[in-house]
Amino acid sequence: MQRISLAHGEGGELTHRLIQDVFIRSFGHSEQTRFDSAILDIPAHTIAVTTDSYVVKPLIFPGGNIGKLAITGTVNDLAVSGAVPHVITAGFILEEGFPIKSLKEIVNTMAGEAERAGVNIIAGDTKVVEKGSVDGLFINTTGIGVMQAQHPLKPEMVQNGDSVIISGTIGDHGVAILSARQELGLLTDVRSDCASLNHLIHELLGEVKGIRIMRDPTRGGLATTLVELCEDFHFTIEMDEASIPVRADVQGACDILGYDPLYLANEGKVVIIVDSKDEQKAIDILKCHETGRDARVIGHITSCPVQTGKLLLRTAVGTTRRLNRLSGQLLPRIC
């Protein structure tokens, strides 16, 4: 089996072969590889830029791999900001001895997901480090998108009664990763929800005028994401626990292991705050997409503006408690 060697990172013949045989074969754009920078022709609009690093363990998991995660995570960060994703760069840090066959599988997955999302991977870099310096493969991406001026998000318009929507079940990615590690004897068929949401979000922004703000609830889960929104934009959200969609097998895994699905990572969900008059229209659009078929209204804005925003959860027994950010480490190396 062919494996990555330190010579693959030296910039010589092996580096050239790796780039040609793995990256250009999957990503294309061979003309641009002759230069030290990709030359972009971007329309004269405001752009959005995001960057992220991916260090998930294991690299391949039910429903995806680190390559798919790198594309969907970058695409979704741009989309929830109101931008149409345009191009992505990708940097690879490879451990000496990493199987080239596995690298090809991951890179091909990236290329396929980028094609589905309608983005181009236009620049990148590869570094090889000594065995033990990284765990197989790390990926860094930067994404650039074009803001849609005709449908801007308006967080300053949030008001009492606005609806909070989640596009589907929560905690799927966290449980899929935990199961794939096989460290706790957890047997489940849960697959990661890893998916690019830009087409769904673009339709929402085009059809629903009352959308105030969107976020993708990744690390820290739904609860941490909503706490951050409440504190950053000075409003209070009251969620209804019974309305939050959780797969039975995800809830079962959480019950066994003592986790709260509200704090488990998601990689293919979007949280939307929308004018209550538009909530049903938003739900109808979401449910027309595979990635939004389990969309629910899970709460409402109850106080706005307030000096210190907070997230409240109305429990199944009728009590209300305050939720805070994730404290400490729940699941390491999930994205």
C-alpha positions as CSV (number, residue, x, y, z in Angstrom):
1,M,0.0,0.0,0.0
2,Q,1.3,3.4,-0.9
3,R,1.8,5.8,2.0
4,I,2.7,9.4,2.6
5,S,6.4,9.9,3.2
6,L,8.2,13.0,4.4
7,A,9.5,13.4,0.8
8,H,5.9,14.1,-0.3
9,G,6.2,17.4,1.6
10,E,9.6,18.5,0.2
11,G,8.4,20.3,-2.9
12,G,10.1,18.0,-5.3
13,E,9.0,15.2,-7.7
14,L,6.9,13.3,-5.1
15,T,5.1,16.5,-4.1
16,H,4.4,17.2,-7.8
17,R,3.0,13.6,-8.3
18,L,0.9,13.8,-5.1
19,I,-0.7,17.1,-6.3
20,Q,-1.3,15.9,-9.8
21,D,-2.5,12.4,-8.9
22,V,-4.6,13.2,-5.9
23,F,-5.7,16.9,-5.7
24,I,-5.8,18.1,-9.3
25,R,-7.3,14.8,-10.5
26,S,-10.2,15.4,-8.1
27,F,-10.5,19.2,-7.9
28,G,-9.5,20.2,-11.4
29,H,-8.4,23.8,-12.2
30,S,-5.0,22.6,-13.5
31,E,-4.5,26.0,-15.2
32,Q,-4.6,27.8,-11.8
33,T,-2.0,25.4,-10.3
34,R,0.7,27.1,-12.4
35,F,0.5,30.2,-10.2
36,D,1.1,30.9,-6.5
37,S,-2.4,32.4,-6.2
38,A,-5.8,31.7,-7.7
39,I,-7.0,34.6,-9.7
40,L,-10.7,35.2,-9.0
41,D,-13.3,37.1,-11.0
42,I,-15.9,38.0,-8.3
43,P,-18.8,40.3,-9.1
44,A,-18.5,43.8,-7.5
45,H,-20.4,43.0,-4.4
46,T,-19.8,42.7,-0.7
47,I,-18.1,39.3,0.0
48,A,-18.1,37.1,3.1
49,V,-15.0,35.2,4.2
50,T,-14.8,32.3,6.6
51,T,-12.0,30.0,7.7
52,D,-12.0,26.8,9.7
53,S,-9.8,23.8,10.6
54,Y,-11.0,20.2,10.7
55,V,-9.5,17.6,13.1
56,V,-12.3,15.0,13.5
57,K,-11.5,11.6,14.9
58,P,-12.1,9.1,13.3
59,L,-11.4,10.6,9.8
60,I,-14.1,8.4,8.3
61,F,-17.4,8.0,10.1
62,P,-21.0,7.0,9.3
63,G,-22.4,9.6,6.9
64,G,-19.2,11.2,5.8
65,N,-15.5,11.8,6.4
66,I,-13.2,14.7,7.2
67,G,-13.3,15.9,3.6
68,K,-17.0,16.1,3.4
69,L,-17.0,17.8,6.8
70,A,-14.5,20.4,5.5
71,I,-16.7,21.4,2.6
72,T,-20.1,21.4,4.3
73,G,-18.8,23.3,7.3
74,T,-17.3,26.0,5.1
75,V,-20.3,26.2,2.8
76,N,-22.8,26.4,5.7
77,D,-20.8,29.1,7.6
78,L,-21.1,31.3,4.5
79,A,-24.7,30.4,3.8
80,V,-26.1,31.2,7.3
81,S,-24.4,34.6,6.9
82,G,-26.6,35.3,3.9
83,A,-23.8,34.7,1.3
84,V,-23.8,32.5,-1.7
85,P,-20.7,30.3,-1.4
86,H,-18.4,30.9,-4.3
87,V,-14.9,29.4,-3.8
88,I,-13.0,27.4,-1.2
89,T,-9.3,26.9,-0.5
90,A,-8.0,23.7,1.2
91,G,-4.8,23.1,3.1
92,F,-3.8,19.6,4.1
93,I,-1.4,18.6,6.9
94,L,-0.5,15.0,6.4
95,E,1.2,12.6,8.8
96,E,4.1,10.5,7.5
97,G,2.8,7.0,6.7
98,F,-0.8,8.1,5.9
99,P,-2.3,5.8,3.3
100,I,-2.6,7.5,-0.1
101,K,-5.6,5.4,-0.9
102,S,-7.4,6.9,2.1
103,L,-6.3,10.4,1.0
104,K,-7.8,9.8,-2.4
105,E,-11.1,8.7,-0.9
106,I,-11.3,11.8,1.3
107,V,-10.3,14.2,-1.5
108,N,-12.8,12.6,-4.0
109,T,-15.5,13.0,-1.3
110,M,-14.5,16.7,-1.0
111,A,-14.8,17.2,-4.8
112,G,-18.2,15.5,-4.9
113,E,-19.6,17.6,-2.1
114,A,-18.2,20.8,-3.6
115,E,-19.9,20.0,-6.9
116,R,-23.2,19.4,-5.1
117,A,-22.9,22.6,-3.3
118,G,-21.9,24.5,-6.5
119,V,-18.5,25.8,-5.2
120,N,-15.0,25.5,-6.7
121,I,-11.9,24.4,-4.7
122,I,-9.5,26.8,-6.3
123,A,-6.3,26.8,-4.2
124,G,-4.6,24.7,-1.6
125,D,-1.4,23.6,0.1
126,T,0.0,20.3,1.3
127,K,2.4,19.8,4.2
128,V,3.8,16.5,5.5
129,V,5.0,16.2,9.1
130,E,6.8,13.4,11.0
131,K,4.8,10.4,12.2
132,G,3.1,11.3,15.5
133,S,3.0,15.0,14.9
134,V,-0.6,14.9,13.7
135,D,-3.3,12.2,13.8
136,G,-3.4,11.2,10.2
137,L,-4.8,14.3,8.5
138,F,-5.9,17.8,9.4
139,I,-7.6,20.1,6.8
140,N,-7.9,23.8,6.9
141,T,-10.3,25.7,4.6
142,T,-11.1,29.3,3.7
143,G,-14.4,30.0,1.9
144,I,-15.5,33.1,0.0
145,G,-19.1,34.0,-0.8
146,V,-21.0,36.8,-2.3
147,M,-23.5,38.6,-0.1
148,Q,-27.0,38.8,-1.5
149,A,-27.9,42.5,-1.0
150,Q,-31.6,41.9,-1.9
151,H,-32.1,39.6,1.0
152,P,-30.0,40.8,3.9
153,L,-30.3,39.3,7.4
154,K,-31.7,41.8,9.9
155,P,-30.9,40.8,13.5
156,E,-31.7,44.3,14.6
157,M,-35.3,43.6,13.7
158,V,-35.8,40.7,16.2
159,Q,-38.9,41.4,18.3
160,N,-41.1,39.7,20.9
161,G,-43.0,36.8,19.4
162,D,-40.5,35.9,16.7
163,S,-40.2,32.2,16.1
164,V,-37.2,30.0,16.5
165,I,-36.9,27.1,14.0
166,I,-34.5,24.2,13.8
167,S,-34.3,22.5,10.4
168,G,-34.1,18.9,11.8
169,T,-33.1,16.5,14.5
170,I,-30.3,17.4,16.8
171,G,-27.2,15.5,18.0
172,D,-26.9,13.2,15.1
173,H,-23.3,14.1,14.3
174,G,-22.1,13.8,17.9
175,V,-23.6,10.3,18.3
176,A,-22.3,9.1,14.9
177,I,-18.8,10.2,15.8
178,L,-19.0,8.6,19.3
179,S,-20.3,5.3,17.8
180,A,-17.6,5.3,15.2
181,R,-14.9,5.5,17.8
182,Q,-16.1,2.2,19.3
183,E,-14.6,3.2,22.7
184,L,-17.8,2.9,24.8
185,G,-19.4,-0.1,23.2
186,L,-22.1,2.1,21.7
187,L,-23.9,0.3,18.8
188,T,-26.2,2.5,16.8
189,D,-27.2,3.1,13.1
190,V,-27.1,6.9,13.6
191,R,-25.3,8.6,10.7
192,S,-23.9,12.1,10.7
193,D,-26.1,14.8,9.4
194,C,-23.1,16.3,7.6
195,A,-24.6,18.2,4.6
196,S,-24.3,21.4,2.6
197,L,-27.4,23.6,3.3
198,N,-26.7,26.5,0.9
199,H,-29.3,25.6,-1.7
200,L,-32.0,25.3,1.0
201,I,-30.9,28.5,2.7
202,H,-30.8,30.4,-0.6
203,E,-34.4,29.4,-1.3
204,L,-35.5,30.4,2.2
205,L,-33.9,33.9,1.9
206,G,-35.5,34.3,-1.6
207,E,-39.0,33.4,-0.4
208,V,-39.2,34.4,3.3
209,K,-38.8,38.1,3.9
210,G,-39.1,37.9,7.7
211,I,-35.9,36.0,8.4
212,R,-33.9,37.9,11.1
213,I,-30.8,35.7,11.6
214,M,-29.5,32.2,11.0
215,R,-26.8,30.0,12.6
216,D,-25.5,26.5,12.2
217,P,-25.3,24.7,15.6
218,T,-22.0,22.8,15.3
219,R,-19.7,22.5,18.3
220,G,-21.5,23.1,21.5
221,G,-24.8,22.1,19.9
222,L,-28.1,23.8,19.7
223,A,-28.1,25.2,23.3
224,T,-24.7,26.9,23.0
225,T,-25.6,28.4,19.7
226,L,-28.8,29.9,21.0
227,V,-27.1,31.2,24.2
228,E,-24.6,33.0,22.0
229,L,-27.4,34.5,19.9
230,C,-29.3,35.7,23.0
231,E,-26.2,37.3,24.6
232,D,-24.9,38.8,21.4
233,F,-28.2,40.4,20.3
234,H,-29.8,41.0,23.7
235,F,-33.0,39.0,23.7
236,T,-34.5,36.1,25.6
237,I,-35.6,32.8,23.9
238,E,-37.9,30.4,25.6
239,M,-37.7,26.9,24.0
240,D,-40.2,24.1,24.4
241,E,-38.4,20.9,25.2
242,A,-41.2,18.7,23.8
243,S,-40.9,20.5,20.4
244,I,-37.2,19.8,19.9
245,P,-36.7,17.0,17.4
246,V,-34.4,14.2,18.6
247,R,-34.1,10.8,17.1
248,A,-35.1,8.0,19.4
249,D,-31.7,6.3,19.0
250,V,-29.8,9.6,19.7
251,Q,-31.9,10.1,22.8
252,G,-31.3,6.5,23.9
253,A,-27.5,6.9,23.4
254,C,-27.6,10.1,25.5
255,D,-29.6,8.4,28.2
256,I,-27.1,5.6,28.4
257,L,-24.0,7.8,28.4
258,G,-25.3,10.8,30.3
259,Y,-25.1,13.3,27.5
260,D,-27.6,16.0,26.7
261,P,-28.5,16.1,23.0
262,L,-28.9,19.9,23.3
263,Y,-25.1,20.1,23.6
264,L,-24.2,17.6,20.9
265,A,-22.7,18.7,17.6
266,N,-24.6,19.0,14.4
267,E,-23.1,19.4,10.9
268,G,-26.2,19.7,8.7
269,K,-28.7,21.8,10.6
270,V,-29.6,25.5,10.6
271,V,-31.3,27.6,13.3
272,I,-33.5,30.3,12.0
273,I,-35.2,33.2,13.8
274,V,-38.1,34.5,11.8
275,D,-41.1,36.8,12.1
276,S,-43.9,34.6,13.5
277,K,-46.1,35.6,10.5
278,D,-43.7,33.8,8.2
279,E,-43.0,30.7,10.3
280,Q,-45.3,28.4,8.4
281,K,-44.0,29.5,5.1
282,A,-40.4,28.8,6.3
283,I,-41.4,25.4,7.6
284,D,-43.1,24.5,4.3
285,I,-40.0,25.4,2.3
286,L,-37.7,23.5,4.7
287,K,-39.9,20.4,4.5
288,C,-39.6,20.3,0.7
289,H,-35.9,19.6,1.1
290,E,-34.4,16.3,2.4
291,T,-32.3,18.2,4.9
292,G,-35.3,20.0,6.3
293,R,-38.0,17.4,6.4
294,D,-37.9,17.3,10.2
295,A,-38.0,21.1,10.7
296,R,-39.9,22.3,13.8
297,V,-40.7,25.6,15.6
298,I,-38.9,25.0,18.9
299,G,-39.4,28.3,20.7
300,H,-40.1,32.1,20.6
301,I,-38.5,35.4,21.5
302,T,-40.1,36.4,24.8
303,S,-38.1,39.5,25.8
304,C,-36.5,42.0,23.5
305,P,-34.4,44.0,23.9
306,V,-32.9,43.1,27.3
307,Q,-29.6,44.1,28.8
308,T,-28.5,40.5,29.3
309,G,-30.0,37.9,27.0
310,K,-30.7,34.4,28.1
311,L,-32.0,31.0,26.9
312,L,-34.8,29.3,28.8
313,L,-36.1,25.8,28.4
314,R,-39.7,24.9,29.3
315,T,-39.5,21.3,30.3
316,A,-41.9,18.4,29.8
317,V,-43.1,18.7,33.4
318,G,-43.9,22.4,33.1
319,T,-40.9,23.9,34.8
320,T,-38.5,26.4,33.2
321,R,-34.8,26.4,33.6
322,R,-32.0,28.5,32.2
323,L,-29.5,27.0,29.8
324,N,-25.8,28.1,29.6
325,R,-23.0,27.5,27.2
326,L,-21.3,24.1,27.1
327,S,-18.9,23.9,30.0
328,G,-15.8,21.8,29.6
329,Q,-15.2,19.1,27.0
330,L,-18.1,16.9,26.0
331,L,-16.8,15.1,22.9
332,P,-13.2,15.8,21.8
333,R,-12.3,16.0,18.1
334,I,-15.8,16.1,16.6
335,C,-15.2,18.4,13.7
